[in-house]
Amino acid sequence: MTAADPTTTTDTPRPPEGDWLGTPYLKFTREGAFGVCRLDRPAARNAMTPAMYFGIRYAVRHVDADPDLAGLLITGTGDVFAPGGDMGGGDGSDDWLTFGSALGMDVTPFETLRQSVKPVVSAVNGLCQGGGLQIAMCSDMAVVSDRATFRVPELFRGIADTYYSQMLTRLIGPVRTRDLMFTGRTLSAQEACEWGMVARVVPHDELLDTAREVLTQCSRTAPGARGLVKSSIDNYLGLFDRIGMQASLSAPEVIEGFRAFKERRSPEWVHPDLRTEGRL
């Protein structure tokens, strides 16, 4: 499969095709043996629209099907890897797939990352939370900058994220999962590594070189045998409560969580004495 003609690739949002990932906020480049997917939406701190989520999902399958590419590297720009979904619903520039119509659609890349044929490494360059942290954890490896931070804020938004509760319990145990999810606290890169959420922490200036070297090492392993090991690990991670999580997305708490986020205040379920200035 060859790269898309650069003369036909504009910033006009449209469904993915070739090396175009469907949105101007994702950049796909070919760098030697690897495809590189960069989240590039600095004006919104890389907040992810549904088209961005779907574009990463497409990038994984695109690399899997391309005989010229051995693996995929995912990274962000500036001081942000990915903060999760854009609760503002985007700015209209991803209108081929709007946030509202996507609520009942499976556009996220998490399962696709877990099932990828070729190795996927996330180079976490900064702030990483929500869906961004899921991308890092579902990649084959996550190499992170010593400046990176990690957070799971879904319960502040009223979202019963059973995917997180399933995966985190397997990765870091139930005690630390409760600590992370029930308090919404921020972890440093070193803490995340010590807890087993990410593979390696490196000096920020060495991040991309180290991530490429890790991806190179992974790509040298036998693909058939690696796939069997990956399947075994995937079985251990298990399935999450899809029905319960889907039901929570239309519950009153999510509506209130969304409003509170937009209005930069604490949700109404927080006791008046415990509310804070600004959003949680």
Contacts in CASP RR format, 6 or more apart in sequence:
PFRMAT RR
TARGET T0000
AUTHOR 0000-0000-0000
METHOD contacts of the structure
MODEL  1
MTAADPTTTTDTPRPPEGDWLGTPYLKFTREGAFGVCRLDRPAARNAMTP
AMYFGIRYAVRHVDADPDLAGLLITGTGDVFAPGGDMGGGDGSDDWLTFG
SALGMDVTPFETLRQSVKPVVSAVNGLCQGGGLQIAMCSDMAVVSDRATF
RVPELFRGIADTYYSQMLTRLIGPVRTRDLMFTGRTLSAQEACEWGMVAR
VVPHDELLDTAREVLTQCSRTAPGARGLVKSSIDNYLGLFDRIGMQASLS
APEVIEGFRAFKERRSPEWVHPDLRTEGRL
1 18 0 8 1.000
1 62 0 8 1.000
1 65 0 8 1.000
1 66 0 8 1.000
1 67 0 8 1.000
1 68 0 8 1.000
3 18 0 8 1.000
3 19 0 8 1.000
3 30 0 8 1.000
4 17 0 8 1.000
4 18 0 8 1.000
4 19 0 8 1.000
4 20 0 8 1.000
9 19 0 8 1.000
9 20 0 8 1.000
11 24 0 8 1.000
13 22 0 8 1.000
13 23 0 8 1.000
13 24 0 8 1.000
13 51 0 8 1.000
13 93 0 8 1.000
13 94 0 8 1.000
13 95 0 8 1.000
13 96 0 8 1.000
14 20 0 8 1.000
14 22 0 8 1.000
14 96 0 8 1.000
15 22 0 8 1.000
15 96 0 8 1.000
15 97 0 8 1.000
16 22 0 8 1.000
16 54 0 8 1.000
16 55 0 8 1.000
16 58 0 8 1.000
16 62 0 8 1.000
18 62 0 8 1.000
19 28 0 8 1.000
19 29 0 8 1.000
19 30 0 8 1.000
19 62 0 8 1.000
20 28 0 8 1.000
21 27 0 8 1.000
21 28 0 8 1.000
21 37 0 8 1.000
21 55 0 8 1.000
21 56 0 8 1.000
21 58 0 8 1.000
21 59 0 8 1.000
22 51 0 8 1.000
22 54 0 8 1.000
22 55 0 8 1.000
22 58 0 8 1.000
22 96 0 8 1.000
23 49 0 8 1.000
23 51 0 8 1.000
23 52 0 8 1.000
23 55 0 8 1.000
23 93 0 8 1.000
23 94 0 8 1.000
24 40 0 8 1.000
24 93 0 8 1.000
25 39 0 8 1.000
25 40 0 8 1.000
25 41 0 8 1.000
25 46 0 8 1.000
25 49 0 8 1.000
25 51 0 8 1.000
25 52 0 8 1.000
25 93 0 8 1.000
25 94 0 8 1.000
26 37 0 8 1.000
26 38 0 8 1.000
26 39 0 8 1.000
26 40 0 8 1.000
26 52 0 8 1.000
26 55 0 8 1.000
26 56 0 8 1.000
26 59 0 8 1.000
27 36 0 8 1.000
27 37 0 8 1.000
27 38 0 8 1.000
27 40 0 8 1.000
28 35 0 8 1.000
28 36 0 8 1.000
28 37 0 8 1.000
28 38 0 8 1.000
28 59 0 8 1.000
28 62 0 8 1.000
29 35 0 8 1.000
29 36 0 8 1.000
29 38 0 8 1.000
30 36 0 8 1.000
30 68 0 8 1.000
30 69 0 8 1.000
31 73 0 8 1.000
33 69 0 8 1.000
33 70 0 8 1.000
33 71 0 8 1.000
33 216 0 8 1.000
33 219 0 8 1.000
34 69 0 8 1.000
34 70 0 8 1.000
34 71 0 8 1.000
34 72 0 8 1.000
34 73 0 8 1.000
34 212 0 8 1.000
34 215 0 8 1.000
34 219 0 8 1.000
35 59 0 8 1.000
35 63 0 8 1.000
35 69 0 8 1.000
35 71 0 8 1.000
35 72 0 8 1.000
35 73 0 8 1.000
36 72 0 8 1.000
36 73 0 8 1.000
36 74 0 8 1.000
36 75 0 8 1.000
37 56 0 8 1.000
37 59 0 8 1.000
37 72 0 8 1.000
37 73 0 8 1.000
37 74 0 8 1.000
37 75 0 8 1.000
38 74 0 8 1.000
38 75 0 8 1.000
38 76 0 8 1.000
38 77 0 8 1.000
39 46 0 8 1.000
39 48 0 8 1.000
39 52 0 8 1.000
39 74 0 8 1.000
39 75 0 8 1.000
39 76 0 8 1.000
39 77 0 8 1.000
39 80 0 8 1.000
39 81 0 8 1.000
39 82 0 8 1.000
40 46 0 8 1.000
40 76 0 8 1.000
40 77 0 8 1.000
41 47 0 8 1.000
41 48 0 8 1.000
41 52 0 8 1.000
42 77 0 8 1.000
42 78 0 8 1.000
42 80 0 8 1.000
44 86 0 8 1.000
44 90 0 8 1.000
44 91 0 8 1.000
45 80 0 8 1.000
45 83 0 8 1.000
45 127 0 8 1.000
46 76 0 8 1.000
46 77 0 8 1.000
46 80 0 8 1.000
46 81 0 8 1.000
46 82 0 8 1.000
46 83 0 8 1.000
47 83 0 8 1.000
47 84 0 8 1.000
47 85 0 8 1.000
47 86 0 8 1.000
47 87 0 8 1.000
47 88 0 8 1.000
47 90 0 8 1.000
48 82 0 8 1.000
48 83 0 8 1.000
48 84 0 8 1.000
48 85 0 8 1.000
48 86 0 8 1.000
48 131 0 8 1.000
48 132 0 8 1.000
49 85 0 8 1.000
49 86 0 8 1.000
49 89 0 8 1.000
49 90 0 8 1.000
49 94 0 8 1.000
49 97 0 8 1.000
49 99 0 8 1.000
50 94 0 8 1.000
50 97 0 8 1.000
50 98 0 8 1.000
50 99 0 8 1.000
50 102 0 8 1.000
50 105 0 8 1.000
50 107 0 8 1.000
51 94 0 8 1.000
51 96 0 8 1.000
51 97 0 8 1.000
52 94 0 8 1.000
53 85 0 8 1.000
53 107 0 8 1.000
53 108 0 8 1.000
53 109 0 8 1.000
54 97 0 8 1.000
54 107 0 8 1.000
54 109 0 8 1.000
55 109 0 8 1.000
56 74 0 8 1.000
56 109 0 8 1.000
56 113 0 8 1.000
56 135 0 8 1.000
57 107 0 8 1.000
57 108 0 8 1.000
57 109 0 8 1.000
57 112 0 8 1.000
59 72 0 8 1.000
59 74 0 8 1.000
60 72 0 8 1.000
60 109 0 8 1.000
60 112 0 8 1.000
60 113 0 8 1.000
60 116 0 8 1.000
60 120 0 8 1.000
61 112 0 8 1.000
63 69 0 8 1.000
63 71 0 8 1.000
63 72 0 8 1.000
63 116 0 8 1.000
63 118 0 8 1.000
63 120 0 8 1.000
64 116 0 8 1.000
64 117 0 8 1.000
64 118 0 8 1.000
69 118 0 8 1.000
70 118 0 8 1.000
70 119 0 8 1.000
70 219 0 8 1.000
71 118 0 8 1.000
71 119 0 8 1.000
71 120 0 8 1.000
71 215 0 8 1.000
71 218 0 8 1.000
71 219 0 8 1.000
72 116 0 8 1.000
72 118 0 8 1.000
72 119 0 8 1.000
72 120 0 8 1.000
72 121 0 8 1.000
72 215 0 8 1.000
73 120 0 8 1.000
73 121 0 8 1.000
73 122 0 8 1.000
73 123 0 8 1.000
73 208 0 8 1.000
73 211 0 8 1.000
73 212 0 8 1.000
73 215 0 8 1.000
74 120 0 8 1.000
74 121 0 8 1.000
74 122 0 8 1.000
74 123 0 8 1.000
74 135 0 8 1.000
74 139 0 8 1.000
75 81 0 8 1.000
75 122 0 8 1.000
75 123 0 8 1.000
75 124 0 8 1.000
75 125 0 8 1.000
75 207 0 8 1.000
75 208 0 8 1.000
75 211 0 8 1.000
76 82 0 8 1.000
76 123 0 8 1.000
76 125 0 8 1.000
76 126 0 8 1.000
77 125 0 8 1.000
78 125 0 8 1.000
78 126 0 8 1.000
79 125 0 8 1.000
79 126 0 8 1.000
79 127 0 8 1.000
79 147 0 8 1.000
80 125 0 8 1.000
80 126 0 8 1.000
80 127 0 8 1.000
81 122 0 8 1.000
81 124 0 8 1.000
81 125 0 8 1.000
81 126 0 8 1.000
81 127 0 8 1.000
81 128 0 8 1.000
81 132 0 8 1.000
81 136 0 8 1.000
81 148 0 8 1.000
82 128 0 8 1.000
82 129 0 8 1.000
82 130 0 8 1.000
82 131 0 8 1.000
82 132 0 8 1.000
82 133 0 8 1.000
82 135 0 8 1.000
83 127 0 8 1.000
83 128 0 8 1.000
83 129 0 8 1.000
83 130 0 8 1.000
83 132 0 8 1.000
84 129 0 8 1.000
84 130 0 8 1.000
84 131 0 8 1.000
84 132 0 8 1.000
84 133 0 8 1.000
85 130 0 8 1.000
85 131 0 8 1.000
86 99 0 8 1.000
87 157 0 8 1.000
87 258 0 8 1.000
87 261 0 8 1.000
87 262 0 8 1.000
88 99 0 8 1.000
88 262 0 8 1.000
89 98 0 8 1.000
89 99 0 8 1.000
89 100 0 8 1.000
90 99 0 8 1.000
92 98 0 8 1.000
97 107 0 8 1.000
103 249 0 8 1.000
103 250 0 8 1.000
104 246 0 8 1.000
104 249 0 8 1.000
108 131 0 8 1.000
108 134 0 8 1.000
109 135 0 8 1.000
109 138 0 8 1.000
110 131 0 8 1.000
110 134 0 8 1.000
110 135 0 8 1.000
110 138 0 8 1.000
110 163 0 8 1.000
111 138 0 8 1.000
113 120 0 8 1.000
113 135 0 8 1.000
113 138 0 8 1.000
113 139 0 8 1.000
114 138 0 8 1.000
114 230 0 8 1.000
114 234 0 8 1.000
114 237 0 8 1.000
115 234 0 8 1.000
116 140 0 8 1.000
117 223 0 8 1.000
117 227 0 8 1.000
118 219 0 8 1.000
118 223 0 8 1.000
119 140 0 8 1.000
119 141 0 8 1.000
119 215 0 8 1.000
119 218 0 8 1.000
119 219 0 8 1.000
119 226 0 8 1.000
120 139 0 8 1.000
120 140 0 8 1.000
120 141 0 8 1.000
121 139 0 8 1.000
121 140 0 8 1.000
121 141 0 8 1.000
121 142 0 8 1.000
121 143 0 8 1.000
121 211 0 8 1.000
121 214 0 8 1.000
121 215 0 8 1.000
121 218 0 8 1.000
122 135 0 8 1.000
122 136 0 8 1.000
122 139 0 8 1.000
122 141 0 8 1.000
122 142 0 8 1.000
122 143 0 8 1.000
122 211 0 8 1.000
123 143 0 8 1.000
123 144 0 8 1.000
123 207 0 8 1.000
123 208 0 8 1.000
123 210 0 8 1.000
123 211 0 8 1.000
124 136 0 8 1.000
124 142 0 8 1.000
124 143 0 8 1.000
124 144 0 8 1.000
124 145 0 8 1.000
124 148 0 8 1.000
124 189 0 8 1.000
124 198 0 8 1.000
124 207 0 8 1.000
125 145 0 8 1.000
125 147 0 8 1.000
125 148 0 8 1.000
125 204 0 8 1.000
125 207 0 8 1.000
126 144 0 8 1.000
126 145 0 8 1.000
126 147 0 8 1.000
126 148 0 8 1.000
126 149 0 8 1.000
127 148 0 8 1.000
127 149 0 8 1.000
128 136 0 8 1.000
128 144 0 8 1.000
128 148 0 8 1.000
128 149 0 8 1.000
128 150 0 8 1.000
128 151 0 8 1.000
129 149 0 8 1.000
129 150 0 8 1.000
129 151 0 8 1.000
129 152 0 8 1.000
129 153 0 8 1.000
130 151 0 8 1.000
130 152 0 8 1.000
130 153 0 8 1.000
130 154 0 8 1.000
130 164 0 8 1.000
133 150 0 8 1.000
133 151 0 8 1.000
133 152 0 8 1.000
133 197 0 8 1.000
134 163 0 8 1.000
134 164 0 8 1.000
134 167 0 8 1.000
136 142 0 8 1.000
136 144 0 8 1.000
136 197 0 8 1.000
136 198 0 8 1.000
137 167 0 8 1.000
137 171 0 8 1.000
137 197 0 8 1.000
137 198 0 8 1.000
138 167 0 8 1.000
140 218 0 8 1.000
140 230 0 8 1.000
141 199 0 8 1.000
141 200 0 8 1.000
141 214 0 8 1.000
141 215 0 8 1.000
141 218 0 8 1.000
142 197 0 8 1.000
142 198 0 8 1.000
142 199 0 8 1.000
142 200 0 8 1.000
143 198 0 8 1.000
143 199 0 8 1.000
143 200 0 8 1.000
143 202 0 8 1.000
143 207 0 8 1.000
143 210 0 8 1.000
143 211 0 8 1.000
143 214 0 8 1.000
144 189 0 8 1.000
144 192 0 8 1.000
144 193 0 8 1.000
144 198 0 8 1.000
144 200 0 8 1.000
144 201 0 8 1.000
144 202 0 8 1.000
144 207 0 8 1.000
145 189 0 8 1.000
145 201 0 8 1.000
145 202 0 8 1.000
145 203 0 8 1.000
145 204 0 8 1.000
145 207 0 8 1.000
146 189 0 8 1.000
146 190 0 8 1.000
146 201 0 8 1.000
146 202 0 8 1.000
146 203 0 8 1.000
146 204 0 8 1.000
147 189 0 8 1.000
147 204 0 8 1.000
148 189 0 8 1.000
148 192 0 8 1.000
148 201 0 8 1.000
149 186 0 8 1.000
149 187 0 8 1.000
149 188 0 8 1.000
149 189 0 8 1.000
150 186 0 8 1.000
150 187 0 8 1.000
150 188 0 8 1.000
150 189 0 8 1.000
150 191 0 8 1.000
150 192 0 8 1.000
150 197 0 8 1.000
150 198 0 8 1.000
151 184 0 8 1.000
151 185 0 8 1.000
151 186 0 8 1.000
151 187 0 8 1.000
152 161 0 8 1.000
152 164 0 8 1.000
152 168 0 8 1.000
152 180 0 8 1.000
152 181 0 8 1.000
152 184 0 8 1.000
153 184 0 8 1.000
153 280 0 8 1.000
154 160 0 8 1.000
154 161 0 8 1.000
154 164 0 8 1.000
154 181 0 8 1.000
155 161 0 8 1.000
155 181 0 8 1.000
155 182 0 8 1.000
155 184 0 8 1.000
156 184 0 8 1.000
156 257 0 8 1.000
156 267 0 8 1.000
156 279 0 8 1.000
156 280 0 8 1.000
157 254 0 8 1.000
157 257 0 8 1.000
157 258 0 8 1.000
157 261 0 8 1.000
158 248 0 8 1.000
158 251 0 8 1.000
158 253 0 8 1.000
158 254 0 8 1.000
158 256 0 8 1.000
158 257 0 8 1.000
158 267 0 8 1.000
159 245 0 8 1.000
159 248 0 8 1.000
159 249 0 8 1.000
159 254 0 8 1.000
160 244 0 8 1.000
160 245 0 8 1.000
160 248 0 8 1.000
160 251 0 8 1.000
161 181 0 8 1.000
161 245 0 8 1.000
162 240 0 8 1.000
162 241 0 8 1.000
162 242 0 8 1.000
162 244 0 8 1.000
162 245 0 8 1.000
163 240 0 8 1.000
163 245 0 8 1.000
164 177 0 8 1.000
164 181 0 8 1.000
165 177 0 8 1.000
165 181 0 8 1.000
165 240 0 8 1.000
166 237 0 8 1.000
166 238 0 8 1.000
166 239 0 8 1.000
166 240 0 8 1.000
166 241 0 8 1.000
167 237 0 8 1.000
167 240 0 8 1.000
168 176 0 8 1.000
168 177 0 8 1.000
168 180 0 8 1.000
168 181 0 8 1.000
168 197 0 8 1.000
169 177 0 8 1.000
170 236 0 8 1.000
170 237 0 8 1.000
170 238 0 8 1.000
171 195 0 8 1.000
171 196 0 8 1.000
171 197 0 8 1.000
171 237 0 8 1.000
172 180 0 8 1.000
172 195 0 8 1.000
172 196 0 8 1.000
172 197 0 8 1.000
176 195 0 8 1.000
179 185 0 8 1.000
180 187 0 8 1.000
187 195 0 8 1.000
187 197 0 8 1.000
189 198 0 8 1.000
189 201 0 8 1.000
190 201 0 8 1.000
192 198 0 8 1.000
192 201 0 8 1.000
193 199 0 8 1.000
193 200 0 8 1.000
193 201 0 8 1.000
199 214 0 8 1.000
200 210 0 8 1.000
200 214 0 8 1.000
202 210 0 8 1.000
218 226 0 8 1.000
248 254 0 8 1.000
253 267 0 8 1.000
253 269 0 8 1.000
256 267 0 8 1.000
256 268 0 8 1.000
256 269 0 8 1.000
257 267 0 8 1.000
259 267 0 8 1.000
260 266 0 8 1.000
260 267 0 8 1.000
260 268 0 8 1.000
260 279 0 8 1.000
260 280 0 8 1.000
261 279 0 8 1.000
264 278 0 8 1.000
264 279 0 8 1.000
265 275 0 8 1.000
265 278 0 8 1.000
265 279 0 8 1.000
266 274 0 8 1.000
266 275 0 8 1.000
266 276 0 8 1.000
266 278 0 8 1.000
266 279 0 8 1.000
266 280 0 8 1.000
267 280 0 8 1.000
270 280 0 8 1.000
END
